[in-house]
Amino acid sequence: MSSSKTFQTSLLESIAKGFANWEANEVAESLSRQPETQDQFKTESGIPLKRVYTPTDVANIPPEDIGLPGRYPYTRGPYPTMYRARPWTIRQVSGFGNPADTNRRYKYLIAAGQTGISTDFDMPTLMGYDSDHPMAFGEVGREGVAIDTLDDMEALFDGIDLEKTSASLTINPTAFIVYAMFVSAAKKRGYDPHRLAGTIQADILKEYIAQKEWIFPIRPSVRLVRDTILYSAEHTKRFNPISISGYHISEVGADAVHEVAFTISFAITYIEECMKAGMSVDEFAPRLSFFYVCQADFFEEIAKFRAARRVYAKVIKERFGAKLAESMRMRMHVQTAAMTLTKPQYNVNLMRTTVQALAAVLGGAQSMHTNGFDEAFTIPTEEAMKLAIRTQQVLAEETNITSVVDPLGGSYLIEALTSQFEERVFGVLNEIDKMGGAIRAVETSWMQRICADSAYEYELRKARGERTVIGVNKYVEEEKPADFEAHPYDEGTLARQLDRLRKVKASRNQEQVKQILERMKVVAQDESQNLLPITVEAVEARATLGEICDALRGVWGVYREDPIF
């Protein structure tokens, strides 16, 4: 044994003895006078928390697992200089009414300091119905922007330079159509598709366990994700063709460990599908991106982001044989937790959001959305969105926390928690592998059941007062009407959107659209073919989003969920 190793062992033994002495004396005396508030402390995902952490808690962590920022396994951040070179992207979600309404909101937020665009779409657009469909009644433009045709996409980004502004598109079952419209609109304006920066969510697997916004059965839906990734790798090299999303998994009830494990298992599935189609992992993995929530458990959330990067890097390198650093870097967008927002004492939401945003920064996020304080009621107002932007700007420009990369790196607690988190994530991934992969885990409702059980347990703890929610089960006050003006729904939205849709249908070549949609059905029946080229052809001929989805419904049918009790 080397002298340095002997010295280290001796030092750790000395620390352990000192710790035992401290517990036997100072701690015992303190507990005799004032017992701790509970028998066991633990994180929200159930990882036990010690009273204090020492060097003995990190002694068995390989130094290379902690490493340095920008170096494998990227525990301390995907880039070497992080926020010292470039702050995270401020990307507030917008979307309501028709494209002109949302375009005005974009420009307001850009003027307020937003550095990236993020778009919510209304329910008909998400579910593959045009605004004139009976199923769209009452929902057009209500929870997001209505998009029926390429003309809508052009209006949505009118006056915005898509080569300089990164655009995120939050949509899933119809993501391939919206992506085709986005690329076509950009080309029509003369932009180089390879210079387009942004992300489309597209992660359909999480829909079957979380948001429940689906159209087609699981396997053809995964094919659409594969086709989008492969097409984008060739035609829009700077664009992220998917944002693999843990956010919604958490919001539906999963704890932090399952949020990360399920998300990475979905990434594994998409990578496998792309590789089966003949593309090497290093050809498309550099543009895969991720989307996580930042919940209220401050230290666990920081450890979560660090552990997620480490797990992903190891999976991509060891399981798929990636060679490029860009393939192994997990780049993440983070949104503060909508489920923590409350209607009672809603101004407290500002504090919740600030603390969550701080954890996301300390965890190394690449972009962030901070929720508006009024989002428990409806779509946030302009004033609420400006305050949300200011929250990020204060963190970035007034606190000096961006000056040191991974400032909590080396903390006994953070490093120990990161490693414990990693171990638990790999444990879940092994379970998923044993049952045949993520698709099988969704088809058997295994993931859905875990989320439902976790959500139920959380609500029980909240009802028993074990999980404090200020204003809801502690420090409760008599409720008063909200003293702010909530975002209104413009009842004229539907008429304006229907008028626009009628004009597009009247001016297009109907026979051309019909022929393209018939050819699309043929392509859909051949899984070896990529559906994106003909989708681009269809949207440029002014086929509507609903017409494209109807053509594919005729081939694949629709998905029906088995309820979980």
Summary of the structure (lengths in Angstrom):
residues: 565
radius of gyration: 24.7
end to end distance: 58.0
largest distance: 87.0
contacts: 1935
relative contact order: 0.13
helix: 53%
strand: 8%
